[in-house]
Amino acid sequence: MPTETVYGLFGLALENHVVKSIYDVKHRTYDHALNLNISNFDEMKFFSQNQPKYLEKLYNKFMPGSLTIILEANEKVPSLVNNGMKTVGFRVPANQTTLAILRQTGPLVGPSANLTGNPSPKTAQNVLTDLNGQIAAVVKADESISGIDSTIVDLTGKTPIILRQGALTLREIIEEIKDDI
């Protein structure tokens, strides 16, 4: 399914056999954890702990959008999603169709819809080139896709740390929460 950044390979995050299938289809090793794609702030709080006091402000400013937030995971995060790591990533895609599906299904894993090592897909045809015959369907984008990956920010320390630079900059993030750090 499309996000505002690239196409994702989505599956039910709370179903271990589905999560395993995502790893298998992508040829992804289990040491590369998956994010939880969610539709609201309450889900982020439900699957995390020790959230920074500025989390809701950051969420309200940049989500849905091109931001992945890393928080400390709690025991509700399925072990196959984060492979026993102490953290888990959260993403709220801005594509309205995908977001509507997330509201119906609950949390989904959704790494980029490509074979591991290949470029992130920007079109439905890119997805089919990599994954044809291994997936049930492709939802074509009804909105534009930037092709720029989301910014990944780790909020488990005293200050935010960018783990992958994407559409948002650290400066934009800090500007929003500077009074709360």
Buried (B, 14 or more C-beta within 10 A) or exposed (E): BBBBBBBBBBBBBBEEEBBEBBBEBBEBEEEEBBBBBBBBBEBBBBBBEEBBEBBEBBBEBBBBBBBBBBBBBEEEBBEBBBBEBEBBBBBBBBBEBBBEBBEEBBBBBBBBBBBBEBEBBBBBEBBBEBBEEEBEEBBEBEEEBBEBBBBBBBBBEEEBEBEEEBBBEBEEBEEBBEEEE
